[in-house]
Each structure stands twice: as structure tokens, then as C-alpha cells.
Amino acid sequence: LWLEFGRFSEGSQHDLRGAEAAYRRATELVPAHAEARLFHGLVLVRLADYEGAKAELQAALSLDDGKAT
């Protein structure tokens, strides 16, 4: 649910801060959710939080099981 709220905030509402909060909550609830970490990392890049983005994107890559398309 938090992942979808983040997508809505980012896409329809153009609310990067709201999207970041939603993606962060999604990763807190399910730390092993690679997609949530990916989207969180990408929105952090757009917010110029490069250190945070690097950590999230590395976490997403480490969780990828090779099935991502």
C-alpha cells in the first residue's frame, strides 16, 4: 500500500517529499522489498540526497533475485 501511495504521490501529485516518505515507510515495513528500495532510491536522487540514494539502490541490487525484467 505504501509503495502505491508513493507512486501516486510522485506521479500524479508531483510530490517528491510525500513520495519519499511513503517509499521510506514501505522499506521500513518490508526491508527485503527490492522494488520499494529501488523507487525510494530513485526519488532520493531527484531530491539530491545522493548518499541516501546510493544506499537504497545498493540495497535494491543486493535483494534482486535475478527475476527483475
Buried (B, 14 or more C-beta within 10 A) or exposed (E): EBBEBBBBBBEEEEBBEBBBBBBBBBBEEBEEBBBBBBBBBBBBBEBEBEEBBEBBBEBBEEBEEEEEE
